Amino acid sequence: MLGQKLVALLIMLVPAAIAVYGIKLMRDTFYLAFDPEYTGGSLWGPFLFGLLLFVVPVFFIGGFILHHDRKRNRVQPRFMKREPDEEDEEV
């Protein structure tokens, strides 16, 4: 039981660390845009990469939590998986 909890903790911590790095990239890019001494090129690349590094792990963590809660019936009925009706199965 303890091993399963440690694995679940690692599954949550690794994407969280990646998301934190994505926030750092976006923040650094934003502040660099207002630096009067910066004469480099476009800053859209690092900003969009940071946004990607932030959004993907957040969706992963959200999906992991939703899957975990669905297994234990802790979600509202609108988030439960819908079972196909007999009418939907007709071809």
C-alpha positions as CSV (number, residue, x, y, z in Angstrom):
1,M,0.0,0.0,0.0
2,L,2.8,2.4,0.8
3,G,4.5,1.7,-2.5
4,Q,1.4,2.5,-4.4
5,K,1.1,5.9,-2.6
6,L,4.7,6.7,-3.4
7,V,4.2,5.9,-7.0
8,A,1.1,8.1,-7.1
9,L,3.0,10.9,-5.4
10,L,5.8,10.7,-8.0
11,I,3.2,10.7,-10.8
12,M,1.9,13.9,-9.4
13,L,5.2,15.6,-8.6
14,V,7.0,15.1,-11.9
15,P,4.3,16.9,-14.0
16,A,4.0,19.5,-11.3
17,A,7.8,20.2,-11.5
18,I,7.5,20.5,-15.3
19,A,4.5,22.9,-14.9
20,V,6.5,25.1,-12.5
21,Y,9.4,25.2,-15.0
22,G,6.9,26.3,-17.7
23,I,5.6,29.1,-15.4
24,K,9.3,30.2,-14.9
25,L,9.9,30.3,-18.7
26,M,6.8,32.4,-19.2
27,R,7.6,34.8,-16.4
28,D,11.2,35.2,-17.5
29,T,10.1,35.9,-21.1
30,F,7.5,38.4,-20.0
31,Y,10.0,40.3,-17.9
32,L,12.6,40.2,-20.6
33,A,10.2,41.8,-23.0
34,F,10.2,44.9,-20.8
35,D,14.0,45.0,-20.3
36,P,15.4,48.1,-22.1
37,E,18.8,46.5,-22.6
38,Y,17.4,43.4,-24.5
39,T,18.0,43.7,-28.2
40,G,17.4,40.0,-29.2
41,G,14.8,38.5,-31.4
42,S,11.3,37.4,-30.9
43,L,10.2,36.1,-27.5
44,W,7.2,34.2,-28.7
45,G,9.1,30.9,-28.9
46,P,10.1,30.6,-25.3
47,F,6.8,32.0,-24.1
48,L,4.8,29.4,-26.1
49,F,7.1,26.6,-25.0
50,G,6.6,27.7,-21.4
51,L,2.9,27.7,-21.9
52,L,3.0,24.2,-23.4
53,L,5.1,23.0,-20.5
54,F,2.5,24.5,-18.1
55,V,-0.8,23.4,-19.8
56,V,0.0,19.8,-20.7
57,P,1.0,18.7,-17.1
58,V,-2.0,20.6,-15.6
59,F,-4.3,18.6,-17.9
60,F,-2.4,15.4,-17.0
61,I,-2.8,16.0,-13.3
62,G,-6.5,16.9,-13.8
63,G,-7.1,13.7,-15.7
64,F,-5.3,11.6,-13.2
65,I,-7.4,13.0,-10.3
66,L,-10.6,12.6,-12.4
67,H,-9.8,9.0,-13.1
68,H,-8.9,8.3,-9.5
69,D,-12.2,9.9,-8.3
70,R,-14.3,8.1,-10.9
71,K,-13.0,4.8,-9.7
72,R,-14.2,5.6,-6.2
73,N,-17.5,7.2,-7.2
74,R,-16.6,10.6,-5.8
75,V,-17.6,12.7,-8.7
76,Q,-20.8,14.4,-9.7
77,P,-23.1,12.5,-12.0
78,R,-22.3,14.8,-14.9
79,F,-18.6,13.7,-14.7
80,M,-19.3,10.0,-14.6
81,K,-18.7,8.0,-17.8
82,R,-22.0,7.6,-19.7
83,E,-23.0,4.0,-20.4
84,P,-24.3,3.5,-24.0
85,D,-28.0,3.2,-24.3
86,E,-29.7,0.6,-26.4
87,E,-30.8,3.3,-28.8
88,D,-27.2,4.5,-29.3
89,E,-26.1,1.0,-30.2
90,E,-28.4,0.6,-33.2
91,V,-26.7,0.8,-36.6
